[in-house]
């Protein structure tokens, strides 16, 4: 996973408990499926101080994203 995350994004991601990481990745909205899906494989970068996760829908392969606001 380290090669898919920028160093700063990896630090933010690692500060999230494992159970919460799993929940975040498995609760992503897919616009094509019109349903909640799992993001695979996750990529991470920092945008405006927040963690932006991108990947694809596990079911159909459509691009999905999840923004985690940094407090």
C-alpha positions as CSV (number, residue, x, y, z in Angstrom):
1,X,0.0,0.0,0.0
2,X,2.9,2.3,0.6
3,X,3.6,2.8,-3.1
4,X,-0.1,4.0,-3.6
5,X,0.0,6.7,-0.9
6,X,2.1,9.8,-0.8
7,X,4.2,10.0,2.4
8,X,1.9,12.6,4.0
9,X,-1.2,10.7,3.0
10,X,0.2,7.5,4.4
11,X,0.8,9.2,7.8
12,X,-2.8,10.5,7.9
13,X,-4.1,7.1,6.9
14,X,-2.0,5.2,9.5
15,X,-3.5,7.5,12.2
16,X,-6.9,6.0,11.5
17,X,-7.7,2.8,13.4
18,X,-7.7,-0.4,11.3
19,X,-11.4,-1.0,12.0
20,X,-12.2,2.5,10.7
21,X,-10.0,2.2,7.6
22,X,-12.0,-1.0,6.7
23,X,-15.3,0.8,7.2
24,X,-14.2,3.8,5.2
25,X,-13.1,1.6,2.2
26,X,-16.2,-0.5,2.3
27,X,-18.7,2.4,2.4
28,X,-18.1,4.3,-0.9
29,X,-20.8,5.4,-3.2
30,X,-20.6,4.2,-6.9
31,X,-22.4,6.4,-9.4
32,X,-22.7,3.6,-11.9
33,X,-24.0,0.9,-9.6
34,X,-26.0,3.5,-7.6
35,X,-25.1,1.7,-4.5
36,X,-22.5,1.5,-1.7
37,X,-19.5,-0.5,-2.7
38,X,-15.9,-1.2,-1.7
39,X,-13.0,0.8,-3.0
40,X,-10.1,-1.2,-4.5
41,X,-7.2,-0.6,-4.6
42,X,-7.1,2.6,-2.6
43,X,-4.7,5.4,-3.5
44,X,-4.1,8.3,-1.2
45,X,-3.0,11.9,-1.4
46,X,-3.4,15.1,0.6
47,X,-5.6,17.8,-1.0
48,X,-6.0,21.1,1.0
49,X,-4.9,19.3,4.2
50,X,-7.5,16.6,3.8
51,X,-7.0,12.9,2.8
52,X,-8.3,12.1,-0.6
53,X,-8.7,8.4,-1.3
54,X,-9.3,7.2,-4.9
55,X,-9.8,3.8,-6.4
56,X,-12.3,1.8,-8.3
57,X,-15.6,0.1,-7.5
58,X,-15.1,-3.5,-6.6
59,X,-18.2,-4.5,-8.6
60,X,-18.0,-2.6,-11.8
61,X,-14.6,-0.9,-12.0
62,X,-15.9,2.7,-12.1
63,X,-13.6,5.3,-10.5
64,X,-14.7,6.2,-6.9
65,X,-13.3,8.6,-4.3
66,X,-13.6,9.4,-0.6
67,X,-12.6,12.6,1.1
68,X,-11.6,12.4,4.8
69,X,-11.5,15.8,6.4
70,X,-8.5,16.4,8.6
71,X,-9.4,18.1,11.8
